[in-house]
Amino acid sequence: MDGNFQDRDTYNALQTLSYNSAQERLIACTQLNERVATGAQTSLTPQEEELQRQGYIIDKWFSHTSNQLTVEGLVQLHKALVEGELGVLFRSNHFSVITKHKNELYLLVTDLGFLHQPVVWEKFSAIDGDTVLCDGSFHPYTEPPPILEKPPTKLKDDSIQQ
């Protein structure tokens, strides 16, 4: 599964391009726009006009999908995943286990920072990274209050050595 769905114009502009090719096309468009802005080039060929159009779409796509998930992608994941089913999601150059529980999407937490905590799932309901961590039963995890250390004992005046 991939959560990075696009509209038709974006799809048409990117369908044959790899990530690196899209970046190269954007660089070529930027260089063309600089030549036009400085007056070094005064007219555009039809191919250069198409490059500008594609460059605008590619730039917009890079800006809106830097987290490699779109709202439409999240909607499609909801539609595609069956309740209780496990899937594999590829996002941000990382594979994650994804499941649907009570019509909510969750990702299996694999971060070593949670190794000694009862965190198992991360609610996957927003594209901006605003998530809720959950235990193995999909209940929100709340961190226990910190353990207060015993205050240091006060030294008697005569115990200070000079």
ROMAR-121849 format. One record per residue: residue number from 1; x, y, z of N, C-alpha, C in turn. Coordinates in Angstrom, 2 decimals. Example, Ala and Ser with C-alpha at 12.3 -4.5 7.8 and 13.67 -1.06 7.14 Angstrom:
<atoms>
   nr      nc1      nc2      nc3     cac1     cac2     cac3      cc1      cc2      cc3
    1    13.19    -5.69     7.80    12.30    -4.50     7.80    13.20    -3.30     7.80
    2    12.85    -2.25     7.08    13.67    -1.06     7.14    12.90     0.03     7.87
</atoms>
This chain:
<atoms>
   nr      nc1      nc2      nc3     cac1     cac2     cac3      cc1      cc2      cc3
    1     0.84    -1.17     0.00     0.00     0.00     0.00     0.88     1.23     0.00
    2     0.39     2.27    -0.62     1.10     3.53    -0.67     0.09     4.63    -0.39
    3     0.41     5.53     0.53    -0.51     6.58     0.90    -0.30     7.89     0.17
    4     0.40     7.85    -0.94     0.75     9.08    -1.64    -0.03     9.18    -2.96
    5    -1.34     9.41    -2.87    -2.19     9.52    -4.05    -2.20    10.96    -4.54
    6    -2.39    11.14    -5.87    -2.39    12.47    -6.45    -3.64    12.70    -7.28
    7    -3.88    13.98    -7.60    -4.95    14.31    -8.54    -4.49    13.97    -9.95
    8    -5.39    14.07   -10.93    -5.10    13.65   -12.31    -3.95    14.45   -12.94
    9    -3.91    15.79   -12.78    -2.83    16.60   -13.36    -1.48    16.20   -12.79
   10    -1.44    16.01   -11.48    -0.18    15.61   -10.84     0.23    14.23   -11.30
   11    -0.72    13.33   -11.37    -0.43    11.98   -11.85     0.14    12.02   -13.26
   12    -0.50    12.80   -14.15    -0.02    12.89   -15.53     1.39    13.48   -15.61
   13     1.68    14.46   -14.77     3.00    15.10   -14.78     4.09    14.18   -14.22
   14     3.71    13.29   -13.31     4.71    12.48   -12.61     4.74    11.00   -12.99
   15     3.76    10.52   -13.72     3.59     9.09   -13.91     4.80     8.37   -14.49
   16     5.58     9.03   -15.32     6.73     8.35   -15.94     8.05     8.73   -15.28
   17     7.99     9.54   -14.23     9.22    10.05   -13.62     9.56     9.32   -12.33
   18    10.83     9.04   -12.14    11.30     8.59   -10.84    11.42     9.83    -9.95
   19    11.67     9.62    -8.69    11.85    10.75    -7.76    12.99    11.65    -8.25
   20    14.12    11.03    -8.63    15.27    11.80    -9.11    14.97    12.53   -10.41
   21    14.23    11.88   -11.31    13.87    12.53   -12.57    12.95    13.72   -12.32
   22    12.04    13.60   -11.37    11.16    14.72   -11.03    11.98    15.89   -10.49
   23    12.98    15.60    -9.66    13.84    16.67    -9.15    14.63    17.33   -10.28
   24    15.13    16.52   -11.21    15.87    17.07   -12.35    14.98    17.96   -13.21
   25    13.73    17.53   -13.41    12.79    18.33   -14.20    12.50    19.65   -13.48
   26    12.36    19.60   -12.16    12.12    20.82   -11.38    13.32    21.77   -11.47
   27    14.53    21.24   -11.43    15.74    22.06   -11.57    15.78    22.71   -12.95
   28    15.47    21.94   -13.97    15.46    22.49   -15.33    14.42    23.61   -15.45
   29    13.28    23.45   -14.82    12.24    24.48   -14.83    12.71    25.73   -14.09
   30    13.35    25.55   -12.96    13.87    26.68   -12.18    14.90    27.46   -12.98
   31    15.78    26.74   -13.67    16.78    27.40   -14.51    16.11    28.17   -15.65
   32    15.09    27.59   -16.27    14.35    28.26   -17.33    13.67    29.53   -16.78
   33    13.04    29.42   -15.63    12.36    30.57   -15.03    13.36    31.69   -14.69
   34    14.57    31.32   -14.29    15.60    32.33   -13.99    16.04    33.05   -15.26
   35    16.18    32.30   -16.37    16.55    32.93   -17.64    15.47    33.90   -18.11
   36    14.22    33.52   -17.92    13.11    34.39   -18.32    13.05    35.62   -17.41
   37    13.22    35.42   -16.11    13.14    36.53   -15.14    14.25    37.55   -15.34
   38    15.43    37.10   -15.75    16.56    38.02   -15.94    16.59    38.62   -17.34
   39    15.69    38.18   -18.21    15.66    38.70   -19.58    16.61    37.99   -20.51
   40    17.32    36.98   -20.03    18.25    36.24   -20.88    17.49    35.44   -21.93
   41    16.23    35.15   -21.66    15.39    34.45   -22.63    14.05    35.18   -22.67
   42    13.61    35.55   -23.87    12.39    36.37   -23.99    11.18    35.61   -24.52
   43    11.39    34.45   -25.13    10.25    33.68   -25.62    10.44    32.21   -25.26
   44     9.32    31.50   -25.24     9.34    30.09   -24.87     8.84    29.23   -26.01
   45     9.46    28.09   -26.20     8.96    27.10   -27.15     7.78    26.38   -26.49
   46     6.98    25.66   -27.26     5.90    24.88   -26.64     6.43    23.87   -25.61
   47     7.61    23.30   -25.88     8.20    22.35   -24.93     8.59    23.05   -23.62
   48     9.09    24.28   -23.72     9.47    25.03   -22.52     8.23    25.46   -21.74
   49     7.15    25.80   -22.45     5.90    26.11   -21.76     5.40    24.89   -21.00
   50     5.50    23.72   -21.60     5.09    22.48   -20.93     6.00    22.20   -19.73
   51     7.30    22.47   -19.88     8.24    22.30   -18.76     7.85    23.21   -17.59
   52     7.46    24.45   -17.89     7.03    25.36   -16.83     5.77    24.83   -16.14
   53     4.82    24.34   -16.93     3.59    23.80   -16.36     3.89    22.60   -15.47
   54     4.70    21.69   -15.98     5.07    20.51   -15.20     5.89    20.90   -13.97
   55     6.79    21.86   -14.13     7.60    22.30   -13.00     6.76    22.85   -11.87
   56     5.72    23.61   -12.22     4.81    24.14   -11.21     4.11    22.99   -10.46
   57     3.62    22.02   -11.21     2.92    20.88   -10.61     3.86    20.07    -9.74
   58     5.08    19.81   -10.23     6.06    19.02    -9.47     6.45    19.75    -8.20
   59     6.70    21.06    -8.29     7.06    21.85    -7.11     5.93    21.81    -6.07
   60     4.71    21.96    -6.53     3.54    21.90    -5.63     3.46    20.53    -4.98
   61     3.69    19.48    -5.78     3.61    18.12    -5.25     4.69    17.88    -4.19
   62     5.94    18.31    -4.48     7.01    18.14    -3.49     6.67    18.88    -2.19
   63     6.09    20.07    -2.31     5.76    20.86    -1.12     4.65    20.22    -0.30
   64     3.65    19.67    -0.98     2.48    19.13    -0.28     2.64    17.68     0.16
   65     3.65    17.00    -0.32     3.80    15.59     0.02     5.14    15.28     0.65
   66     5.72    16.25     1.30     7.04    16.01     1.89     6.99    14.90     2.93
   67     5.83    14.65     3.52     5.72    13.55     4.48     5.25    12.26     3.80
   68     5.17    12.29     2.48     4.81    11.14     1.65     3.45    10.55     1.99
   69     2.50    11.43     2.31     1.12    11.02     2.55     0.21    12.18     2.21
   70    -0.86    11.91     1.50    -1.84    12.93     1.18    -3.15    12.57     1.88
   71    -4.04    13.55     1.97    -5.37    13.28     2.56    -6.07    12.22     1.72
   72    -5.98    12.34     0.40    -6.61    11.34    -0.47    -5.98     9.96    -0.24
   73    -4.68     9.93    -0.01    -4.01     8.65     0.29    -4.54     8.02     1.55
   74    -4.75     8.83     2.58    -5.29     8.33     3.85    -6.71     7.80     3.65
   75    -7.51     8.50     2.86    -8.88     8.05     2.55    -8.83     6.71     1.83
   76    -7.94     6.59     0.85    -7.83     5.34     0.09    -7.36     4.17     0.97
   77    -6.47     4.46     1.90    -6.03     3.41     2.83    -7.21     2.93     3.68
   78    -8.05     3.85     4.12    -9.25     3.49     4.89   -10.15     2.57     4.07
   79   -10.31     2.90     2.80   -11.18     2.11     1.93   -10.59     0.73     1.65
   80    -9.28     0.68     1.45    -8.63    -0.56     1.01    -8.46    -1.57     2.13
   81    -8.24    -1.11     3.35    -7.94    -2.03     4.44    -9.23    -2.54     5.09
   82    -9.31    -3.84     5.24   -10.46    -4.49     5.86   -10.22    -4.55     7.38
   83   -11.30    -4.42     8.13   -11.24    -4.48     9.60   -10.46    -5.72    10.06
   84    -9.45    -5.50    10.90    -8.66    -6.59    11.46    -7.56    -7.11    10.56
   85    -7.51    -6.64     9.33    -6.50    -7.09     8.38    -5.17    -6.38     8.63
   86    -4.08    -7.09     8.41    -2.75    -6.50     8.48    -2.27    -6.21     7.07
   87    -1.57    -5.10     6.92    -1.00    -4.74     5.64     0.39    -4.16     5.84
   88     1.06    -3.88     4.76     2.38    -3.26     4.81     2.27    -1.91     4.11
   89     2.66    -0.86     4.80     2.63     0.49     4.25     4.06     0.96     4.04
   90     4.31     1.49     2.86     5.63     2.07     2.58     5.47     3.58     2.59
   91     6.17     4.23     3.53     6.08     5.69     3.69     7.38     6.20     4.27
   92     7.84     7.31     3.75     9.08     7.94     4.23    10.24     6.95     4.23
   93    10.32     6.17     3.16    11.41     5.22     2.98    11.47     4.16     4.08
   94    10.30     3.78     4.60    10.21     2.84     5.71     8.97     1.98     5.54
   95     9.11     0.68     5.82     7.96    -0.21     5.81     7.35    -0.25     7.20
   96     6.02    -0.20     7.27     5.30    -0.28     8.54     4.16    -1.29     8.41
   97     3.86    -1.96     9.51     2.68    -2.81     9.57     1.50    -1.90     9.87
   98     0.42    -2.04     9.10    -0.78    -1.22     9.28    -1.96    -2.15     9.49
   99    -2.90    -1.72    10.32    -4.13    -2.48    10.54    -5.29    -1.52    10.73
  100    -6.49    -2.07    10.62    -7.70    -1.29    10.89    -8.40    -1.94    12.07
  101    -8.70    -1.13    13.10    -9.39    -1.61    14.31   -10.48    -0.61    14.64
  102   -11.72    -1.09    14.68   -12.88    -0.23    14.96   -12.90     0.99    14.04
  103   -12.66     0.73    12.76   -12.66     1.72    11.68   -11.61     2.83    11.83
  104   -10.57     2.56    12.59    -9.43     3.48    12.71    -8.19     2.74    12.23
  105    -7.27     3.49    11.60    -6.02     2.90    11.14    -4.95     3.04    12.21
  106    -4.10     2.02    12.31    -3.01     2.01    13.29    -1.75     1.46    12.62
  107    -0.61     2.00    13.05     0.69     1.51    12.61     1.37     0.83    13.80
  108     2.03    -0.28    13.54     2.80    -0.96    14.58     4.01    -0.10    14.93
  109     4.20     0.16    16.22     5.32     1.00    16.68     6.58     0.13    16.73
  110     7.62     0.60    16.04     8.88    -0.16    16.01    10.04     0.66    16.54
  111     9.78     1.83    17.06    10.82     2.71    17.59    11.40     2.13    18.87
  112    12.71     1.97    18.91    13.37     1.41    20.10    13.16     2.27    21.34
  113    12.82     3.53    21.17    12.56     4.40    22.31    11.37     3.93    23.15
  114    10.53     3.08    22.58     9.36     2.57    23.30     9.54     1.12    23.72
  115    10.75     0.61    23.65    11.02    -0.80    23.94    10.54    -1.21    25.33
  116    10.73    -0.37    26.32    10.38    -0.73    27.69     9.08    -0.06    28.15
  117     8.25     0.33    27.21     6.95     0.91    27.53     5.87     0.07    26.85
  118     4.66     0.08    27.37     3.60    -0.75    26.79     2.96    -0.13    25.54
  119     3.76     0.52    24.71     3.26     1.13    23.47     3.41     0.10    22.36
  120     2.31    -0.17    21.65     2.32    -1.15    20.57     1.87    -0.53    19.25
  121     0.83     0.31    19.30     0.25     0.88    18.09     0.28     2.40    18.13
  122     0.32     2.98    16.94     0.24     4.43    16.77    -0.99     4.70    15.90
  123    -1.93     5.49    16.42    -3.12     5.81    15.63    -2.68     6.61    14.41
  124    -3.20     6.23    13.26    -2.78     6.80    11.99    -3.98     7.51    11.37
  125    -4.25     8.72    11.84    -5.47     9.41    11.41    -5.20    10.80    10.84
  126    -3.95    11.21    10.75    -3.63    12.54    10.24    -2.36    12.47     9.41
  127    -2.22    13.39     8.47    -1.03    13.38     7.62     0.08    14.25     8.18
  128    -0.20    14.98     9.25     0.79    15.91     9.80     1.61    15.33    10.94
  129     1.43    14.05    11.23     2.21    13.42    12.27     1.62    13.55    13.66
  130     0.46    14.18    13.79    -0.21    14.31    15.08    -0.88    12.98    15.40
  131    -0.27    12.20    16.28    -0.75    10.85    16.51    -1.00    10.58    17.99
  132    -1.63     9.45    18.23    -1.88     8.97    19.59    -1.23     7.60    19.70
  133    -0.44     7.40    20.72     0.18     6.09    20.95    -0.79     5.23    21.76
  134    -0.83     3.94    21.44    -1.79     3.03    22.08    -1.09     1.77    22.55
  135    -1.76     1.09    23.49    -1.24    -0.19    23.97    -1.69    -1.30    23.02
  136    -1.43    -2.54    23.40    -1.77    -3.67    22.55    -3.26    -3.88    22.34
  137    -4.08    -3.27    23.18    -5.54    -3.36    23.05    -6.13    -2.13    22.38
  138    -5.27    -1.29    21.81    -5.65    -0.07    21.10    -6.22     1.01    22.02
  139    -5.91     0.92    23.31    -6.30     1.98    24.24    -5.19     3.03    24.27
  140    -5.55     4.32    24.31    -4.51     5.36    24.34    -3.56     5.15    25.52
  141    -2.29     5.31    25.22    -1.25     5.16    26.24    -1.01     6.51    26.88
  142    -1.05     6.51    28.19    -0.68     7.73    28.92     0.53     7.39    29.77
  143     1.51     8.23    29.66     2.76     8.00    30.38     2.53     8.17    31.87
  144     3.02     7.24    32.66     2.85     7.39    34.12     3.61     8.61    34.62
  145     3.14     9.18    35.73     3.86    10.36    36.26     5.27     9.96    36.67
  146     6.19    10.90    36.57     7.58    10.57    36.93     7.69    10.23    38.42
  147     8.61     9.36    38.71     8.86     8.98    40.10     9.71    10.08    40.73
  148     9.19    10.61    41.82     9.93    11.67    42.50    11.06    11.06    43.30
  149    12.22    11.62    43.13    13.36    11.14    43.90    13.30    11.71    45.30
  150    13.85    10.97    46.23    13.91    11.44    47.60    14.83    12.66    47.65
  151    14.39    13.73    48.31    15.26    14.91    48.36    16.57    14.59    49.06
  152    17.63    15.24    48.63    18.93    14.95    49.26    18.88    15.31    50.74
  153    19.59    14.51    51.53    19.63    14.79    52.97    20.56    15.97    53.23
  154    20.18    16.75    54.20    20.96    17.93    54.53    22.12    17.52    55.42
  155    23.29    18.03    55.09    24.47    17.73    55.90    24.49    18.61    57.13
  156    24.96    18.03    58.21    25.13    18.84    59.42    26.34    19.74    59.23
  157    26.32    20.87    59.88    27.41    21.85    59.75    28.76    21.25    60.11
  158    28.77    20.35    61.11    30.06    19.80    61.55    30.59    18.73    60.61
  159    29.80    18.31    59.61    30.28    17.29    58.68    31.02    17.91    57.49
  160    30.98    19.22    57.38    31.69    19.88    56.28    33.16    19.95    56.65
  161    33.98    19.44    55.78    35.40    19.47    56.05    36.01    20.67    55.38
  162    36.97    21.26    56.05    37.59    22.46    55.50    39.00    22.16    55.05
</atoms>
